[in-house]
Amino acid sequence: MARPNTSEVRNLSDADITEKIDGLRRELFQLRFEQATRQLANTHRFKEARIKLAQLLTVQSERQRSTAS
């Protein structure tokens, strides 16, 4: 899973960003569940999902700040 460029994330619509954020949060929950039950094989998926989530949340907050001011 390659990390998306920030420019690619910025081209997404607000609805797409919100949808992807929800999906990544569900994925992280599922990964934590798998880790707790010792079924998780690829632990690197945590880092990838957190980085993607951080990128999406950053772009979302930038947009919210730009519309507020």
N, C-alpha and C positions, 0 to 999 in steps of 0.2 A: 504494500500500500504506500504509494508515493505521497509525500506531502504536497498539497496544492499551494501554488504561489498565492501570495496575498492579493495580487492583481486579479487572479481568477476568482477569489472569494469576493472581492469588491464588485465584480460584475454580476453577482447573483442578486436576485430581488430580495426584499425584506422577508417575504413569505418563505422563500427557499432557505434563507439563512435560519429562520426560526425553526423550520422543519428539520434541517440538518442538526441544529443544536439539540432538539428533542431526541433525535435518533442517536446522537453520540452519547447523550446522558443515559439513555436506555442501554446502549452498548457497554458503557462503563459499569452500570449496575450489574449487567449480566456477567461481565468479566470478574467483578468482585465476588459475585455469587459462585462462579466456577472456581475461583481461587480458594474460596472458603471450603468448598467441597472437594478440593484437590483434583479437579477435572481439567484445570487450565494447563494447556501444553505450551502455548506461545505467549510468554509473559511480555514480550516486546509490544504487544498490541495495546497495553496500557499507555505506554509513552506516546505511541502514534495517535491514539484517540484523544489524549489530553492535549497534545499539541494542536490538533485540528480544532478541538473545542475552544482552546484559547484564541486561535486565529479568528474563528467565527464570532466569539464574544467580543473581541476587540473591534472588529469591523462593525458589529451591531451597536456597540456603545459609541463609536465614532459617529455613526449616523444619527443616533439619538441626541448626542451633544450638538451636532451641526444643525439639527432641526429646532432645538431648544433655543439656540442663540440667534 
